[in-house]
Amino acid sequence: MILYNVTVSLDPSIHSDWLEWMRNVHIPEVMATGYFVEHKICKLLVDDEITYAIQYNCESLEKLNEYQEKHSPALQQKHTDRYKGKFGAFRTLLEIIE
């Protein structure tokens, strides 16, 4: 199982709108691609920062690569268009071994 983790730091001015949009629009669109079996929204416990880790579980690296080729660019662009200049993001891949 592969864990696809997207960490996003937010400008406070978009926090409420971003979280609502992620819950009601973006994450449902990602899940509707059919490449992920579950997701989690995690908030980092960091003073003076608003940072979230959105975690998606995928059955294989091959499926994740296919998602990244076919769907990820358009979905990321929608996010960037909506919140340009108000967030920073990075992605990590982890293999779940237990």
Sequence and secondary structure as in RCSB ss.txt:
>XXXX:A:sequence
MILYNVTVSLDPSIHSDWLEWMRNVHIPEVMATGYFVEHKICKLLVDDEITYAIQYNCESLEKLNEYQEKHSPAL
QQKHTDRYKGKFGAFRTLLEIIE
>XXXX:A:secstr
 EEEEEEEEE GGGHHHHHHHIIIIIHHHHHHTS EEEEEEEE   TT EEEEEEEEES HHHHHHHHHHTHHHH
HHHHHHHHTTSEEEEEEEEE   
